[in-house]
Amino acid sequence: TGGVHIGGTDFDKQLSLQGVMPLFGYGSRMKSGALMPTSYHLNLATWHTINALYSQKSQLALGSMRYDIEDTLGIDRLFKLIEQRAGHWLAMEVEASKIELTEQQSRRIDLGRVERELGVDLTRAVFEGAIEGLLERVRGSVTELLGKAGVSQGQVDTVFFTGGSSGIPALRNSVAAMLPNARHVEGNIFGSIGSGLAIEARKRYGAA
């Protein structure tokens, strides 16, 4: 057995940082020439840390930083998003885009609630570029696992895909390219992992 701790929200985070956060000041330059600290956008792009952005301490720090940023357009949009407590709304829009990009080549997020006529077109190409680092970790895990098992890539005859992220074309293609002789078997995308955990729990602890 082997693996990496990568889930659906990790893919969401990278898509958000690459495709959406630049509109909210991510990558902005300070007057000193340094980049704006990334912690605020990392929090906004990470589901369970979004609320940290709403704290008084965070907002005061952002307010102070605003005077040192060359172009304040992005950070002003960020303030509007915080004012509306719309961080989770944005996260859900990014997640919906990720899901739609498994079948479509692009999806537009309407950001008119932040600024009139503002929006962003997220494409599959942008998504795949954003998650390449995660895919590399998956490939590395597969290589390490095969090495430990003493099995060559050509000897693998079956790959079982399950979990929502297994529907991402770039992930499937990445694994398929490593294991060219393997047939693909589909599990229950949303239920088989939970079912497997339940079966293992029953084996260990018995029926409730």
Secondary structure, DSSP 8 states (H G I E B T S, - for coil): -------HHHHHHHHHHHHTGGGGTTT-BBTTS-B--SHHHHHHTSGGGGGGGGSHHHHHHHHHHHTTBS--HHHHHHHHHHHTT-HHHHHHHHHHHHHHTTTSSEEEEE-TTTSTT-EEEEEHHHHHHHTHHHHHHHHHHHHHHHHHHT--GGG--EEEE-SGGGG-HHHHHHHHHH-TT-EEEE--TTTHHHHHHHHHHHHHH---
